[in-house]
Amino acid sequence: EPKAAALKLRIARLLEPLYEADELWKDLVGNLRTQREMATGTEAALLAARIAQLEESELGNTRAAFDAWLEVLRLEPSDERARTELPRLAQWLDRWPEATAALEAAVEATPEGDVATRGALLGELATYYDVQLGDAPRAITAYRRLLDADLASPATTRRVSAALARLYEEGKAWPELRGILRRQAEWVEEIA
């Protein structure tokens, strides 16, 4: 079936500019989905991002846009647009559990050596658990993962340790609070 798939892709690519020129958005999205089925890697992520954008801006389908951004994040955990659009739509649609699950998967899919992306994802994840979901145990776990991986800048370290101290105090987790306060004191001594 490789010949049939190649022909299908060729036809889809020929129709794409025609649908766009005629503003046949639903047909264009269907066309892009056909192309997406046959694409891999960055090309697949770019097609999914375009689908998300069209679903929201031209078709007014925020749920489908959210689902497409979930796919983009799954395909490309470092995609900044997905990491911006997903929380915006999660807030609008109240789909934080799905957004945080996607971020968890993105953290796991990001190579250990990609320190910047892992750090950004863990920071976002911790903030969403803490602020959006009010899930203190998961927020603590994400904040600790960020600190323990030693991925953070001094500014991030201060912010994360302050959030942990607050969560430990709210949860009356006194031994953990003492531990993070000791760690904060050590960081201050290292800086001085």
C-alpha positions as CSV (number, residue, x, y, z in Angstrom):
1,E,0.0,0.0,0.0
2,P,2.9,2.5,-0.1
3,K,1.9,3.6,-3.6
4,A,-1.7,4.3,-2.4
5,A,-0.4,6.2,0.7
6,A,2.0,8.3,-1.5
7,L,-0.9,9.1,-3.9
8,K,-3.2,10.0,-1.1
9,L,-0.5,12.4,0.4
10,R,0.1,13.9,-3.0
11,I,-3.6,14.6,-3.6
12,A,-3.9,16.1,-0.1
13,R,-1.0,18.4,-0.6
14,L,-2.5,19.5,-4.0
15,L,-5.9,20.2,-2.4
16,E,-4.5,22.1,0.6
17,P,-3.9,25.5,-1.0
18,L,-7.2,25.3,-2.8
19,Y,-9.1,24.7,0.4
20,E,-7.2,27.5,2.1
21,A,-7.8,30.0,-0.7
22,D,-11.5,29.2,-0.7
23,E,-11.6,29.4,3.1
24,L,-13.0,25.9,3.3
25,W,-11.7,25.5,6.8
26,K,-13.4,22.2,7.7
27,D,-12.2,20.6,4.5
28,L,-8.7,22.1,5.1
29,V,-8.6,20.6,8.7
30,G,-9.7,17.2,7.3
31,N,-7.0,17.5,4.7
32,L,-4.4,18.3,7.3
33,R,-5.5,15.4,9.4
34,T,-5.0,13.1,6.4
35,Q,-1.5,14.5,6.0
36,R,-0.9,14.2,9.7
37,E,-1.7,10.5,9.7
38,M,1.2,9.9,7.3
39,A,3.7,12.3,8.9
40,T,6.2,11.7,11.6
41,G,8.4,13.8,13.9
42,T,8.6,17.5,13.5
43,E,6.4,17.5,10.4
44,A,3.6,15.7,12.3
45,A,3.9,18.3,15.2
46,L,3.7,21.2,12.7
47,L,0.6,19.8,11.1
48,A,-1.0,19.2,14.5
49,A,-0.2,22.8,15.5
50,R,-1.8,24.1,12.3
51,I,-4.9,21.9,12.9
52,A,-5.1,23.3,16.5
53,Q,-4.8,26.9,15.2
54,L,-7.5,26.4,12.6
55,E,-9.8,24.5,14.9
56,E,-9.8,27.4,17.3
57,S,-9.5,30.5,15.1
58,E,-11.6,29.5,12.0
59,L,-13.9,26.8,13.3
60,G,-14.4,27.9,16.9
61,N,-13.8,24.4,18.2
62,T,-11.7,25.0,21.3
63,R,-12.1,21.4,22.5
64,A,-10.6,20.1,19.2
65,A,-7.9,22.7,19.4
66,F,-7.0,21.6,22.9
67,D,-6.8,18.0,21.8
68,A,-4.5,19.0,18.9
69,W,-2.2,20.9,21.2
70,L,-2.1,17.8,23.4
71,E,-0.9,15.9,20.4
72,V,1.7,18.6,19.6
73,L,3.1,18.4,23.1
74,R,3.2,14.6,22.9
75,L,5.1,14.8,19.6
76,E,7.4,17.7,20.5
77,P,7.7,18.3,24.3
78,S,9.9,21.4,23.7
79,D,7.3,23.1,21.5
80,E,6.8,26.6,23.2
81,R,3.5,27.3,21.4
82,A,2.0,24.1,22.7
83,R,3.2,24.9,26.2
84,T,1.6,28.3,25.9
85,E,-1.7,27.4,24.3
86,L,-2.4,24.2,26.3
87,P,-2.7,26.0,29.7
88,R,-4.7,28.8,28.2
89,L,-7.2,26.4,26.8
90,A,-7.1,24.2,29.9
91,Q,-8.1,27.2,31.9
92,W,-10.9,28.1,29.5
93,L,-12.2,24.5,29.2
94,D,-11.4,23.4,32.7
95,R,-9.3,20.5,31.5
96,W,-6.3,20.8,33.9
97,P,-6.1,17.1,34.6
98,E,-5.6,16.3,31.0
99,A,-3.1,19.2,30.6
100,T,-1.0,18.1,33.6
101,A,-1.1,14.5,32.4
102,A,0.3,15.6,29.0
103,L,3.0,17.6,30.8
104,E,3.9,14.6,32.9
105,A,4.2,12.5,29.7
106,A,6.3,15.3,28.1
107,V,8.7,15.3,31.0
108,E,9.2,11.6,30.7
109,A,9.6,11.8,26.9
110,T,12.2,14.6,27.2
111,P,15.8,13.2,27.1
112,E,17.7,13.6,30.4
113,G,20.3,15.7,28.6
114,D,17.7,18.3,27.6
115,V,18.1,20.1,30.9
116,A,16.3,23.3,29.9
117,T,13.2,21.6,28.5
118,R,12.9,19.3,31.5
119,G,13.3,22.1,33.9
120,A,10.7,24.3,32.1
121,L,8.2,21.4,32.0
122,L,8.7,20.5,35.6
123,G,8.3,24.1,36.7
124,E,5.1,24.5,34.7
125,L,3.8,21.2,36.0
126,A,4.4,22.1,39.6
127,T,2.8,25.5,39.2
128,Y,-0.3,24.0,37.6
129,Y,-0.7,21.4,40.3
130,D,-0.2,24.0,43.0
131,V,-2.2,26.9,41.6
132,Q,-4.7,25.5,39.1
133,L,-5.6,22.2,40.7
134,G,-4.7,22.8,44.4
135,D,-3.1,19.4,44.5
136,A,-0.5,19.9,47.1
137,P,1.0,16.3,47.1
138,R,1.5,16.4,43.3
139,A,2.8,20.0,43.4
140,I,5.3,19.0,46.1
141,T,6.4,16.0,44.1
142,A,6.9,18.1,41.0
143,Y,8.7,20.9,42.9
144,R,11.0,18.3,44.5
145,R,11.8,16.7,41.2
146,L,12.8,20.1,39.9
147,L,15.0,20.8,42.9
148,D,16.5,17.3,43.1
149,A,17.4,17.3,39.5
150,D,19.4,20.4,40.1
151,L,18.0,21.9,36.9
152,A,17.1,25.3,38.3
153,S,18.7,28.7,38.2
154,P,19.2,30.5,41.6
155,A,16.0,32.5,41.0
156,T,14.0,29.4,40.2
157,T,15.5,27.6,43.2
158,R,14.4,30.4,45.5
159,R,10.9,30.4,44.0
160,V,10.6,26.6,44.2
161,S,11.9,26.4,47.8
162,A,9.6,29.1,48.9
163,A,6.6,27.2,47.3
164,L,7.7,24.0,49.0
165,A,8.1,25.8,52.4
166,R,4.6,27.2,52.0
167,L,3.1,23.8,51.0
168,Y,4.9,22.0,53.8
169,E,3.7,24.7,56.3
170,E,0.1,24.5,55.0
171,G,0.2,20.7,55.3
172,K,1.8,20.8,58.7
173,A,4.7,18.7,57.3
174,W,7.1,19.9,59.9
175,P,10.1,17.6,59.2
176,E,9.9,18.4,55.5
177,L,9.6,22.1,56.3
178,R,12.7,22.0,58.5
179,G,14.5,20.2,55.7
180,I,13.7,22.8,53.1
181,L,14.5,25.7,55.5
182,R,17.9,24.1,56.2
183,R,18.5,23.7,52.4
184,Q,17.5,27.4,51.9
185,A,20.0,28.4,54.6
186,E,22.7,26.3,52.9
187,W,22.0,28.0,49.6
188,V,22.3,31.4,51.2
189,E,25.7,30.4,52.8
190,E,26.9,29.2,49.4
191,I,26.0,32.5,47.8
192,A,27.6,34.6,50.6
